[in-house]
């Protein structure tokens, strides 16, 4: 009986993965720049290329490449009380010659909520990425990240944070 249950689960996973693979193939056949961004970035940045409420914004994938420098890319919250929400602001500077446009900031899990500079960041100017971590239901040392995707080379920058959730 256990074998039938396991085989059923494996079959469902296989069918689900095949369906996802087909969708990815369809997206890649569009031939557009957005499909290339999705492949290269490893995220669904193409669908989040413009900010909500700003439908005339140019997707970052069509902007000239720039560079970015973060003040820090790792943060340690230390001890976090169970159930507490903590946040941190990662500051960055556009060190390139072109405006910087953030396509997306994708958290590694649902317990992390990001916010970021929605407008283009001019060369030499500063921007931010804020992360809020909800420790509800977590215990012990937590290691999380957000992937910052922008019109740069490389397109992605990973920002990490840790903390120990205590009772």
N, C-alpha and C positions, 0 to 999 in steps of 0.2 A: 504494500500500500504506500509506503514511504517513497519507493522508487517511482511509482506513477506520479506522485505529487511533485517530486524533484524533476522528472522528465517534463511534466506540464509547465513548470516554472521556467525551465531552460528553453522550451519551445516558445513560450510567450516572450521571453527576453530576446530570442533570436528573431522572431517576427517583428518585434518592436524596433530592434536595431536595423533590420532590413528596411523598414519603413523610413527611419531617419536617414539612412544612407541614400535612399532614393530621393528624398527631399533635398539633401545636400547636393546631389548630382544635378537636380533640376535648377537649383540656385546658381550653380557654377556654369550652367549652359547659357545664362543670360548674357554673358560676354561683357558685362558692364564693369566699371571700376569698383562698384560696391561689392560685387562678388569676389573680386581680388582682395579687397580689404578684409572680408570675412575669412577667407582662406589664410591670409598672411597673419592676421591678428589672433586667430584662434578664438575669437569671441564673436558675438552677434553684433558687432559694432556697426555694421552696415545699416541695420534697422534703427539704430539709435544715433545716427550721424547728425541729426538736427535736434535742437533742444525743443521740448514741448512749448507751444505758443510762439515759436519763431520759425515758421514753416519756410521762410525765405532764406534762411541761413544756408550758407554753402557747406556741404559735407567736408569734414577735415581731410578725407581721402583725396579731394581735388585741389587742396591748397598746397603751396610749395612747402617743402620739408624744412623743419627747424629743429633746434635742440633745446633740451631742458636740463636744469640742474636743481635737484632737491636739496634743501637744507639737511634733511635726514630721510632715509628710506626705511628705517627700523625704529620702532617705538616699543618701550616696555611700560605697561601700565602698573606693574608691580602687583600688589594684592588688590583684588576686587571682591567686594562683598557679594555673595550669592544674590542674584536678582537685581543687582545694580546695573545701570547703564552708564558707560563711560565713553568719552569722545576725545579725539585728538585731531589737530589740524597739521597736515603736512604742507609746508610752504615750498614753492618752487619759483624759479626765475627762468624766463624765456631767454636763453643764451644764444639763440640763433638770430639770423637776419630777417626772418619772416614771422608773421603773426602765428601764434600757437592756438590751435583749436582742439579742445578735448572732445573726442568722439564718445567716449564712454568710460565709466569707472565701475568695474564689475567686482563685487565681493566674492570671496571663496565660499561663503555660506550665507544662509538666511538670517543669521544672528547679527550680521553687520550691515549697516545702512550708510552708503556714501552720499556725499554732496560735493560739488566742485564748482569752480569758476565757469559760468555758462557762456560768458562773452569771450571773444578772442583776446588773448593776452599779447600785447605788443612786444616787440623785441626790447629786452632790458627791463621789462615790467615783471611784477610778481603776480602769482595766482595761488590757488589753494585747492587741496583735497581734504575734506573732513570725513572722518570715519566715526561712526557710533557703534559700539559693541554692546549688545544686550546679553548679560551673563545669566539670564533666567534659564534654568534647567541645565546649566553647565557646572562642572566640578573640576578642580585641579588646574594644571597648566594648560593654557589655550594658546595655540599658534594659528593666527589667521592672516589673510592677505587680501589686498584689492589689486586688480590689474588696471592700470592707468593707460588708456589707448588714445593716441594723439597723432597729429600730422608730423611725425618725426622719424628718425632712423636711428635706432630701431623704433617701431611703432608702439611698443609696449614697455612699460616700466612697472615692476612689481613693488608694492609698498607693503611691508610686513609689520605686524604688531603681536605682542605676547602679553600675557597676564596670567596670574594665578587666582582662580576663583576659590574663595574660602567661605566657610559657613559663618 
